[in-house]
Amino acid sequence: MKIRHILIVAMAALSAISCKSAISADDWAPAGDRIMTSWGENLDPTNVLPEYPRPQLVRDQWQNLNGLWHYAITAADAEPEKMDGAILVPFAVESALSGVGRAVTENDALWYSRQFEVPQAWAGQRLMLNFGAVDWKAEVYVDGQKAGEHTGGYAPFSMDITDLLGKGTKHELKVKVTDKTDKWFQPRGKQVSNPEGIWYTAVTGIWQTVWMEPVPAAHINSYEAVADVDASTLKVSVDAAVEEGDIVEIVLLEDGEPVAKAQGREVTLAVPSARLWSPASPYLYDLKIKILRGDVVVDEVKGYTAMREIGVIRDKAGHKRMTLNGEPLFQYGPLDQGWWPDGLYTAPCDEALAFDIEKTKEMGFNLIRKHVKVEPARWYWHCDRLGVLVWQDMPSIADNSTNVWANRTYEGGTDTPVTEEGKANYYKEWSEIINAYKVFPCIVSWVPFNEAWGQFDTETVVQFTRALDATRLINYASGGNFVKCSGDIIDLHNYPHPEMYLYDKDYVNILGEYGGIGWPVEGHLWQPDRNWGYVQFKSADEVLDTYEKYADMLIGLIDDGFAAAIYTQTTDVEIEVNGLMTYDRKVMKLDLDRLSRINRRVIESM
């Protein structure tokens, strides 16, 4: 009790420090002198990512907590004596748009502080504090009391802070963040302490929207919807906190009109004349889910879903092909890193978040591989509404410098020596990611490992993934290490041109990475004197001619068994200039019409 008393006193002292001065828009400016997107250049710090951040589970009442907060950086075991200045949430502290642009080491703590008020209209309800994502360990305090903590940089989390609110109308929110990045086995994707080549600037702290919302004591937490296309049915499961006698009601709507309704926390709805979702026709059904107590609606959320089903068949030649709604479809798209020169992990605005997806569609692709990163929920909603398939990677927990990466055979590859604590954390974070994002129809494949980065216990990881979601395919080891396991896909990587050097009739065979045709565009470079690509050219015509040559090679390998392919990559990222667009998104490097024709020809060739 004595230790807890000291902590509360210390947090109260910090509250007094942070509240001495208000923050205004004049306290913020982008940090550094790197290139920026047009959206970042025109960012309004008083109106940052104002959209409701959870399109799959919408409530009408909510309050956005994005904007200018106080921040401080201290030693990991210390508390700030004073705050260092203003930070723009939700941009990571290392980014330009945070207004800070400072690195945080494994020995540091990043502190956030701001005040908030609870609308009087919310009285009598529970107050939920929601975080889209915080990298990596977040300790949350409300009015000097600890609300809880969360580890993991990619999954959303929520805390009920109702009972922590002190007296008065103004309340204090504090967040302490620590982040070891590449100094431990935490999922971190391409973040490193010393960026170079394909490894990028570390990201620390709040990097997705923070918001509050009132909910009744009995409320809906989440749902899952799984379509059976052949039977024209939709199985909906609802996770809800309910009281005895409460009834969960689920309504499916087509163009705003109810077409199916049932009561229960797990129901199967018959969907008459079902409209199937596909890249060519991305139709989405609306969902309304209610908790009823007699004739009273206790809680109600709006969501959506799609009638779509992913599967595998053999063609006449015996090759396994991926299907969408029972029909073979060659899946083809770019490797998408999801990085921004001004926001790093965070797009400057929702328009920017959708931009890369829209351009991918205009380029003639039907797929995005989200590479060792997880995006905010609205990104997947944009893919759902635009009709883009997604392969979702697990952010890697290490590179392959401490194990053997065998990418051309089943022989010779070794596991990364991951600690038991690191393995347990991998399973914890992977399960949070899958459970949070399996609601989105666009995701058709899970990718637990890439190029043996942090790869361990492969078959166990595949079984773990399958137990969490049996409705999607598992690309168990993109680029190796390959093992004979219960995964669905063998995924080869080859740069720069397509090549099939390992074929296995028991799996779907794909080319998970190729290309990397680099072209540094002057005036749009992260470091003008330092850039890198797998191969580099000096003009758009050279790049596009080479791209088409590789596409023709790929078409020749589709008859040999390739069922999908991923081109590296959507945009340049830091010193890596392999993008179809520049890092600042200001230049589309290749002629869009010709590129689209080439890509459609690849897709239609199967």
Order of alpha helices (4+ residues) and beta strands (2+ residues): alpha-alpha-beta-beta-beta-beta-beta-beta-beta-beta-beta-beta-beta-beta-beta-beta-beta-beta-beta-beta-beta-beta-beta-beta-beta-beta-beta-alpha-beta-alpha-beta-alpha-beta-alpha-beta-beta-beta-beta-beta-alpha-beta-alpha
